[in-house]
Amino acid sequence: MNSNRRAFLKGMGGALALPMLESHLGAAAAKAGPPLRFLVVGNPFGAHPMHFFPKDFGKDFSFSPTLRPLAWLRDRLTVLSHTDHNMVSGHGREISFLSGVLPTDAQAFPEKNMSLDQLIARHVGSKVRFDSVGASLGSGIRMSWTANGVEKLPFFDPQKLFDHLFLNLTPQEKAARRDLLERDGSILDTVGDQFKGILKTVGANDRERLDQFQTSVRELETTLANRKGWLGRDKPTIDVSEQLGRIDATIENRYDAIFDMLGYAFETDLTRVASVEFPAALKYTEVDGVTRSYHGCTHNGKREDVTAELVAIETFQIARLSRCLRKLDAVKEPGGQGSLLDNTIVLYGSGMGYGGTHSNRDLPILVAGGGFRHRGHVDTRSSTGAHLPLCNLFVTLMQRFGIERDKFNTSTGAFELPHA
């Protein structure tokens, strides 16, 4: 990392990274502009088509029930209909979401089953502390794959993710941190004098950014409910359902904490590639109106009451994403170069179209942010009615990162999505 662009505050045996500041940017970095980031969010069962896909196309489309939490983002959003990996339907194929191929068929393709996020991480990872960061509240999607075809596991425990990004703790430092938490302390409190020192040396714009950053960190610590109880827990290794049931924080708070931490990692340039998974076994019964398992709701037999529960789960996922994007949009880049969202490509989707029929066609895909000139709701079918290979979109996203290639596994070209 370029030390001229990075600032860390030492405390509690670790390092708290600060956001990029105008006063720390060299002339070349300021001219180059903010870095581009990539956030991918996925689920294993796709979406109920009638409630996910808007009924009309174009930039003035009407938001569907599931996508309604994103209505505020209309001009910075593209929803793609009729795109997929052209696979025979069935469970087990959803792991192809970010690669376009199955591990058993990977040898025939140039990237094998390496996922898009890991390809981008390989391109930008040398510039940051963590080449990529993934998080989930359970295992199961198998969304992220390295160049060697090895699954890259996410953090299953929000507290583990917190420690990974904020602090590297020895057992002694864990004990010290526990003492701090018992005094209702804060990481910011431990670096208070250093923070004051930096505030004295920066301009008005940077002071505003640092004030916003302090607020974000305080909110994050509040969102991580029951921190003392989590401090001594090890990461679950097999069945996480029992551990999740013992955590007092709601599923909403836990996912908000995950998204907040990844936003922090983007803001402080700890990483430029992040992923969030909503796994199959996750319990959504805290969501209003949901009484069944996620998987059970997909097999609804077209019963309206069960379908309503499935749509509630899918809308919950979109609502958590929407909250994250609002927070990214509230963080302004140094030098007046847009918001964090303007410089973050966000991909939401699944390797399964609809779990109710085990269909792997017409995947629910949307792209937001990233400085694109967005197109609203797009019917991607060709003049002959053929579906667009999803890997065509991946070529476009790769090229946006400066990866000069015109092919990604099953792609046949690029999806037209120009950027400013």
N, C-alpha and C positions, 0 to 999 in steps of 0.2 A: 504494500500500500504506500501511497505517497504521503509521507509524514506531514507535508505542508498542508494537506487537506484533511488530516485526521486529528482529532483532539480527544484525549481520554482523561477521565478523572479517576484517580486511584483511591480505593477504599474497600474495606471488608475483604481484603485479599484478592480483589478482582479489579476490573476496569469497566467504568461506565462510559460508553462512547457518546460523544456529543454529535448533534446534527452538523452537516456541512454549513459553514459560515462564510459570508462574503469576505471577511477579513482574512480567512485562511486559504482562499482560492488564489492561486497564481494567475497571471495574465492568460496563459495558454488554457488553463482549466476553465476560467471564466468565459473565454471566447468559445470553447467547445460546448459549453452548456451542461445542464445536469445529465447524469447518466440515465440510461434507459433500464427499467426493471421489468421483471416478468412475474406475475402472480397467476397461478392456475388453481382452480377449485373444482373438485370432482365428486361425483357420487356413483354408487354401483348399479343403480336401478333406473337411470334415465329420468323421464318425466312423463306424466300423464299428458298425451299429446294435445287433447282438446283444451286443456287448461294452461299448457305452456306456450304453444305457438299462437301468435296473434292471428286473427282471422283475415287481416288484410296486409298488403305489402306496401313498401315504400317508406319514406321518412316520416310520414304522418300516420303511421299505423296506430291502431288502438291496442293499448296494453292488455294482455291476457291476465286472468286472475293471478296466476303464479308469478308473473313478472311485474305485477303492479308496484311492488316496493322499489323498483328501479325507474319509475315514471319520471322522477326528477332528472334522470340522466339521459333523456331522449336523444339529445344531439350528440352524445358521445357514446353511442351504443349501436352495435350491429347484431341482429339475431339472424342466424342462418337456418333456413328450412331445407330439407332434402339433401343433407350431406351425411356421409357415413364412410365406413371402411369396406363396404360391399362384402360383408361376411354373412355366412349362414347363421341364422338366429340360434340362440341358446345361451345358457349360463356358461361362464368361464371365458367368454370372449371379450368381456368388458375390460380385461387387463390390457387390451390393445388400444385404449383410449388415446394415449399420447405417442404411440409408435406406429399404429396402423397395421401391425402384424402380430401374430401369436408367437410365443417363444419357440414352438415346435416348427414353425416355418421360417424362422428368422434368418437362417443361413443364406437364404436366397435373395436377401435384400441388403443394400449398401450399409444401412445403419443397424442391421440386425433388428433386435427389438429395443434398442436404445430409445428412451422417451424424449420428447421434445424439450422438456425442462432441463434434462441432463445434457442435451446437446448444447443448449444455450448456456448452461452453467459452465461447460467446458470452454466455451468461447470467452466468457467474461470473468470466470472464477479467479483468475490470477490477480485481478485488480482489487479484490476484497478479502476479508478475513475468512468468510465461509462461502464456498462456491455455490451452495444451495442450502436451504433450510425447509424441512417439511414437518407438518404437524397434523395430528388427528386425535380423536378420542377413542381409538380402537383400531385394530388391524382388519384387513379384509379386502381393500380395493386393489392393492398391488398396482399402483398407478405409475410409479417412478422407477426407471430401469437404467442402469449404467451401461457404458460401452461394452462391458464384459457380460452383459445379460444378467447382472445380479440386481435383485430388487433393492432399492434404496429405501430403507425403512424410515418412517416419520417419527417424531417424538409423540408418544402416546399420552404423556403426562404434561399438562401445562406448566407445572412447577419445574420439571426437568428442562423444558424449553426456556423458562425464565432464567434458570441458573446458567444454561448454555449461552444465552445472549448477554446476560448482565455480569455474571461472575463465574470464575473458576474456583470452586471451593474445595479445600481440604477438610478432613473431619474437624480439625480445630476451628477452621473458619466457619463451618456449619454451626458449631456450638456458639461462636460469637454472634452469628447472624440470628440464631434462635433467641439469644439474649436481647438482641436489638428488637426483634419482633415482639417479644414479651413486654418491652417498654413502649410498644406501639410506635416504634421508630420507622425510619425510611432509609432506603439507599441514598436518596438525595441528602438526607441529614448528615450522613457520614462524609459527604464530599462538599459540605456547605461552604467552607472557606475557599476551596478551590473554585467553586462555582462563582462566588462573589468576585474572586480575582479575575476570572475571565470576563465577567460583566463589565469590569472597569476598563477593559482594553478594547472593546468592540464598539461599533457604531450603532445607531438607532435601529436599523433594520435587523441586525444580528441580535440585539437585546430583545426585540419583539419575538424573533424566532426562538430564542432561549427561554423566554417566558412561556411561550406556547409549549415548548418541549417539557419544561418542568410540570406544567399542568397535565400533559399527556402521561408522564411517568407517575404522577400522583394518582391519576385515574386508573392506571394500569394496576398499581399496587392495591387499590381499593377493589378492582374487579377480581383480583386473585383472592377470592374469599377463602377463609379458613387456612391462611398461609402456614400458620404454626403446625397445623395438623398434617400438611403436605410435606413439611420440611424433611422429615425423616423417612418418608416413603420411598421405596425403590420403584423403578419403572416396572409396570406389569409385564410378565413374559408370556403368559398363555391366555387365560380368560380374564378380561378386564371388567366384566359386568359387576362382580362383587365389589371391587374397588370403587367403581364409578358410583355405585349405590351408596357408599359410605361418605362420599364427598358432599358437603352441605351446599356448595355452590350449584346453581342450576345449570342445565345444559346451555342455556342462553348465555349465562355469564362465562362459562368455560370457553365457549367458542368465541365470544367477544374478546376474551383475554388472549386467545391464540391469534386472532386477527390483529389486535392491538400490538402484540409483540412483533409480529411480522412487519407491521407498519413502522414500528420503531427500528427494526433492522434495515428497512429500506431508507428511512430518514437519515440514519447514521452511517449508511453505506457499509454496513457489516456484511450484507449480501445483496445481490441483485436478482436472485431467483428464489422463489418461495412457492410452496404448494400446501393446500389444505384439503383434507379428505373427510367426507361424511360417510363413515363405514356402514356396512350392511347390518351389523349387530347392534348398532347404537340404539338406545332406548329413547323414544321421543314422547313418552307418556306425560312429560311435563308440559308439552305443547298443548294449548287449548284444543279440546275436542278429540285428542288422540288417545285411544285406549288399546290399540293393537301394536304388534311389532311392525317395523318398517317393511320387512319382507312380506309379512302377512297382509299388509295394506295393498301391496302390488297385485296380489291375487284376490281381487275384489269381486270377481264374477259380475262386473258392471253394476254391483249394488251401489246405490247412491250414497248410503251412509258410510260404507267402507272407502269408496272413492274420495269422499270429502275428507277423511282422515289422511289419505295419501297426499292429497293436494295441500292439506295443512302442513304436512312434513316438508314438502317441496317448497312451499311458500316460506316456511321457517328458514330453510337453507338460503333462499334468495334474500330474505330480510337480513340475515346475518352478513351476507355479502354486501348488501346495500349500505348497511351501517359502516362497514369497513371502507367502502369507497367514498362515503361522505367524509370520513376522517382523513383519508388520503387527500381528498380534494381541499380540505381545510389547511393542509400544510403547504405553505408557499415556498417555492424553490428560491435559493439566493439569487440576487440579481434580477428579480422580477421575471423569471423565466417559467411562468406557469406554476401549476400545483404539482404535488407528488403524483396525483392521479393522471395529470396530463403526460407525465413521463413514466407511467407504468402501464404496460400492456396486461390486461386482465382477461383471462380465458376461463369460462365456466362451461362445464359439460360432463359428458359421461360416455363410456364405451358401450353402453346399452341404450337403445332407443326408448323402450318401455318395458318395465319388468313384468307387467301384467300378461304380456304375450311372449316374453323372452325375446323380443325383437331387437336385432342389432342394426336396424335400418332407421333412417331419419333421426339421427342423434340430436338431442337438445343442446345446441351450441350457441353461445353468445360471446362477443368480444367487446370490451369497454376500454376507454381511456387510450393511452399510448400515443396521443397526438395524431391519430388517424382522422381522415375525413369520413366519418361514419355514414352508413347507408340505411339505417333503420332496419326494417324486416325485409330480408332478401330471399326470393325463391331462386335457389342455386341450380335448379335443373337446367339441362341443356335443351336445345330446340327439339331434340329427340325424346326428351323426358328422362334422360339419364341423370342419376344423382351425382353431385359433386364429390370427388374423393376428399375426405377431410384433410388428408395430407397436403392438398393444394393450399388450404389455409395455413398449414404449418410452414410451408415454403415462404409464404408472405410474411409470417411472423419472424422467421429466421432472417430473412433479408432485411427486415426492419432493424435487426440487431447488427447489421453489417456483415452477416455471414453470406459470402458471395457464392451462393449455390442455387441452382434452379431445380433441384430434385430432393425429395425426402421420401424414401421407401415407396409407397404405392401412388405417389403424386403423378399427375399428368400435366401439371402446369402450376400456375399460381392463381390464387383468388384475388380479384381486383378490389383492393382496399387501400387507396392512396393515403399518404400522410402529408401533413403540412410541411 
